[in-house]
Amino acid sequence: MQLFKKDYSTYKDEELMRLYVKGDRKAFEEIYRRYEKFMVNFFYRKLWNDRIKSEDFTHDLFAKIIDKPESFDLNRNFKTWLFSVANNMCKNEYKKQEIRKNTSHEVPEGYEAKDGKQLADKEVDKNAFREQLKLELGKLNDKHREVFMLRHYDGLSLNEIAEALGINPGTVKSRLHNATKELASKLTIYRKTIL
């Protein structure tokens, strides 16, 4: 007889997956709780701002975990692995649709940067800045936009991005630097009001 319930919120993702592989359904429920909204937003950005498609892909992603939890290598970082699987799902969808070059990857309305920093005391028109940022992000090439979004909107480290995309960390750093430099040059008008 168990007297105390497990507090799954204190477990690391990888520990939860170990428990789930052994049949602990509550462990999976905690993984789902942590990542469901996160992945809906990820798919929303990547799949043409289509809310229904993003929800369907999120469902499919978690269904894959339910069907084959052993496909997760317990020695890997779960968050990185999850993004790798999600990213591959998007690539397959692009191939299927054969319209990747014509897609729009805007920042969804109300989607805040991971660090949550606010410029409350500054006289910056946030709506105008967000609209301009969306526009400029849309102009970046896919590789630079993807790395920038994973870093600044999803909060992944350089190594996590490298692993998720299957590229080396130096390439991530280079792409991130180029994307940031390009955006900074396009958004210089806002820099003066922020400083």
Secondary structure, DSSP 8 states (H G I E B T S, - for coil): ---S---GGGS-HHHHHHHHHTT-HHHHHHHHHHHHHHHHHHHHHHTTT-HHHHHHHHHHHHHHHHH-GGGS-TTS-HHHHHHHHHHHHHHHHHHHHT-GGG------TT---TT----TTS---HHHHHHHHHHHHHHS-HHHHHHHHHHHTS---HHHHHHHHTS-HHHHHHHHHHHHHHHHHHTHHHHHHH-
